[in-house]
Amino acid sequence: MAALDTMRSRGELRQDEPMSRHTSWRAGGNADLFFIPLSVTDLQAFLRDLDAETPIFWLGVGSNLLVRDGGIRGVVVSAAGILKGLERIDTYLVRAGSGVACTQLARQCIRWGLGPSEFFAGIPGTVGGALTMNAGAHGGETWERVESVRTIDRAGEIHQRSPTEYSVGYRSVTGPSNEWFLEATFRFEPGITASMGAMKAMLERRKATQPLGLPSCGSVFRNPPGDHAARLIEAAGLKGFRIGGAEVSPKHANFIINTGDATATDIEELIEHVRQTVIEQHGVELQHEVRIVGECAG
Ligand SMILES: Cc1cc2nc3c(=O)[nH]c(=O)nc-3n(C[C@H](O)[C@H](O)[C@H](O)COP(=O)(O)OP(=O)(O)OC[C@H]3O[C@@H](n4cnc5c(N)ncnc54)[C@H](O)[C@@H]3O)c2cc1C
């Protein structure tokens, strides 16, 4: 890559940044470089200056991420802080920057009387992460509401794209490669209003059934067709099972908790143990919902 001091972009470029500071599991190794731009113009300049061989990893707020203990080679881009715009642009249309928290999107839509939008309140990530994952809850999914997105590519060029350019499934989205989301326009439905009461009731239900407040990444596995990963894991007797500091939550079997000193290796080994046990006991091969990135510790 261009020598760090010759790059033209403003912003903060950190070296050897601990990714445990940037993931909800509070575990994982260091990123070689960690870039926080001050504006979209800086982001564009940074991407233009970066040589083609340097790998880029885009971060939301790390609520669906396991970074291995060997860390991430290349550069992690953390642009959520400069993409916080949230505005109603028409009766049913809302434009949100990819750094907007899904909870904020839900609350603001409810204030505007736009629904269905409550489901976003249960997702502790950003709009960018939700677009990448097709995040969803309680029957709602991110891409059901997407009217258009704006993306940025490796050369710093900005594109306006329609949902027809993406293949979207359950917690899966594929589209143009080497592009990242800057913002999305969401369309809500006429005649469907969302209420604070319904959102609060949903959050209470989650609090009663999920180990919120403890370091996790939410559901580790996708639900297999017609079943629930949590049911299969619980039926395999794995609630409370531990490897090192990582534990299958006694409250919700599809959550793995960092009990305090878990390494990413502990967590990944526990994920694999759960996956293998469910195959042996139920003949079902669970698929990861969590994204596992980076290098194993050397
Ligand atoms: C307690 C808890 C409960 C959860 N409940 C739910 C739930 O009900 N439903 C659900 O779907 N998820 C849930 N999750 C998982 C997680 O919150 C979602 O997957 C969320 O969408 C991830 O957003 P993020 O900003 O944290 O993304 P990150 O974890 O930072 O990144 C996830 C992926 O998105 C990519 N990415 C992030 N931003 C961008 C961008 N702007 N452009 C391109 N790629 C990007 C990253 O490269 C990575 O591959 C839960 C997590 C926790 C901790």
Ligand as a Chemical Component Dictionary entry (heavy atoms), coordinates in Angstrom:
data_LIG
# 
_chem_comp.id                   LIG 
_chem_comp.type                 NON-POLYMER 
_chem_comp.pdbx_formal_charge   0 
_chem_comp.three_letter_code    LIG 
# 
loop_
_chem_comp_atom.comp_id 
_chem_comp_atom.atom_id 
_chem_comp_atom.alt_atom_id 
_chem_comp_atom.type_symbol 
_chem_comp_atom.charge 
_chem_comp_atom.model_Cartn_x 
_chem_comp_atom.model_Cartn_y 
_chem_comp_atom.model_Cartn_z 
_chem_comp_atom.pdbx_ordinal 
LIG C1  C1  C 0 -27.613 -9.836  21.511 1  
LIG C2  C2  C 0 -27.696 -9.922  20.011 2  
LIG C3  C3  C 0 -28.924 -10.132 19.400 3  
LIG C4  C4  C 0 -29.017 -10.236 17.994 4  
LIG N1  N1  N 0 -30.245 -10.420 17.431 5  
LIG C5  C5  C 0 -30.342 -10.479 16.076 6  
LIG C6  C6  C 0 -31.613 -10.657 15.453 7  
LIG O1  O1  O 0 -32.659 -10.739 16.086 8  
LIG N2  N2  N 0 -31.656 -10.741 14.106 9  
LIG C7  C7  C 0 -30.529 -10.645 13.341 10 
LIG O2  O2  O 0 -30.635 -10.720 12.106 11 
LIG N3  N3  N 0 -29.313 -10.472 13.908 12 
LIG C8  C8  C 0 -29.180 -10.378 15.248 13 
LIG N4  N4  N 0 -27.957 -10.207 15.814 14 
LIG C9  C9  C 0 -26.731 -10.192 14.967 15 
LIG C10 C10 C 0 -26.280 -8.815  14.465 16 
LIG O3  O3  O 0 -26.728 -7.769  15.326 17 
LIG C11 C11 C 0 -26.766 -8.551  13.042 18 
LIG O4  O4  O 0 -26.256 -9.513  12.142 19 
LIG C12 C12 C 0 -26.353 -7.156  12.536 20 
LIG O5  O5  O 0 -26.995 -6.905  11.309 21 
LIG C13 C13 C 0 -24.843 -6.988  12.354 22 
LIG O6  O6  O 0 -24.577 -5.598  12.176 23 
LIG P1  P1  P 0 -23.147 -4.970  12.564 24 
LIG O7  O7  O 0 -23.188 -3.520  12.267 25 
LIG O8  O8  O 0 -22.783 -5.332  13.953 26 
LIG O9  O9  O 0 -22.224 -5.742  11.535 27 
LIG P2  P2  P 0 -20.785 -6.402  11.807 28 
LIG O10 O10 O 0 -20.916 -7.497  12.803 29 
LIG O11 O11 O 0 -19.776 -5.354  12.075 30 
LIG O12 O12 O 0 -20.510 -7.064  10.376 31 
LIG C14 C14 C 0 -21.266 -8.156  9.919  32 
LIG C15 C15 C 0 -20.962 -8.335  8.416  33 
LIG O13 O13 O 0 -21.452 -7.206  7.723  34 
LIG C16 C16 C 0 -20.392 -6.586  6.977  35 
LIG N5  N5  N 0 -20.666 -5.142  6.951  36 
LIG C17 C17 C 0 -20.952 -4.346  8.011  37 
LIG N6  N6  N 0 -21.218 -3.090  7.579  38 
LIG C18 C18 C 0 -21.103 -3.098  6.230  39 
LIG C19 C19 C 0 -21.258 -2.110  5.203  40 
LIG N7  N7  N 0 -21.591 -0.838  5.492  41 
LIG N8  N8  N 0 -21.082 -2.490  3.909  42 
LIG C20 C20 C 0 -20.746 -3.769  3.606  43 
LIG N9  N9  N 0 -20.557 -4.745  4.527  44 
LIG C21 C21 C 0 -20.754 -4.409  5.821  45 
LIG C22 C22 C 0 -19.124 -6.978  7.684  46 
LIG O14 O14 O 0 -18.018 -6.957  6.797  47 
LIG C23 C23 C 0 -19.467 -8.399  8.134  48 
LIG O15 O15 O 0 -19.260 -9.317  7.080  49 
LIG C24 C24 C 0 -27.840 -10.100 17.209 50 
LIG C25 C25 C 0 -26.598 -9.862  17.835 51 
LIG C26 C26 C 0 -26.526 -9.766  19.211 52 
LIG C27 C27 C 0 -25.189 -9.481  19.849 53 
# 
loop_
_chem_comp_bond.comp_id 
_chem_comp_bond.atom_id_1 
_chem_comp_bond.atom_id_2 
_chem_comp_bond.value_order 
_chem_comp_bond.pdbx_ordinal 
LIG C1  C2  SING 1  
LIG C2  C3  SING 2  
LIG C2  C26 DOUB 3  
LIG C3  C4  DOUB 4  
LIG C4  N1  SING 5  
LIG C4  C24 SING 6  
LIG N1  C5  DOUB 7  
LIG C5  C6  SING 8  
LIG C5  C8  SING 9  
LIG C6  O1  DOUB 10 
LIG C6  N2  SING 11 
LIG N2  C7  SING 12 
LIG C7  O2  DOUB 13 
LIG C7  N3  SING 14 
LIG N3  C8  DOUB 15 
LIG C8  N4  SING 16 
LIG N4  C9  SING 17 
LIG N4  C24 SING 18 
LIG C9  C10 SING 19 
LIG C10 O3  SING 20 
LIG C10 C11 SING 21 
LIG C11 O4  SING 22 
LIG C11 C12 SING 23 
LIG C12 O5  SING 24 
LIG C12 C13 SING 25 
LIG C13 O6  SING 26 
LIG O6  P1  SING 27 
LIG P1  O7  DOUB 28 
LIG P1  O8  SING 29 
LIG P1  O9  SING 30 
LIG O9  P2  SING 31 
LIG P2  O10 DOUB 32 
LIG P2  O11 SING 33 
LIG P2  O12 SING 34 
LIG O12 C14 SING 35 
LIG C14 C15 SING 36 
LIG C15 O13 SING 37 
LIG C15 C23 SING 38 
LIG O13 C16 SING 39 
LIG C16 N5  SING 40 
LIG C16 C22 SING 41 
LIG N5  C17 SING 42 
LIG N5  C21 SING 43 
LIG C17 N6  DOUB 44 
LIG N6  C18 SING 45 
LIG C18 C19 SING 46 
LIG C18 C21 DOUB 47 
LIG C19 N7  SING 48 
LIG C19 N8  DOUB 49 
LIG N8  C20 SING 50 
LIG C20 N9  DOUB 51 
LIG N9  C21 SING 52 
LIG C22 O14 SING 53 
LIG C22 C23 SING 54 
LIG C23 O15 SING 55 
LIG C24 C25 DOUB 56 
LIG C25 C26 SING 57 
LIG C26 C27 SING 58 
# 
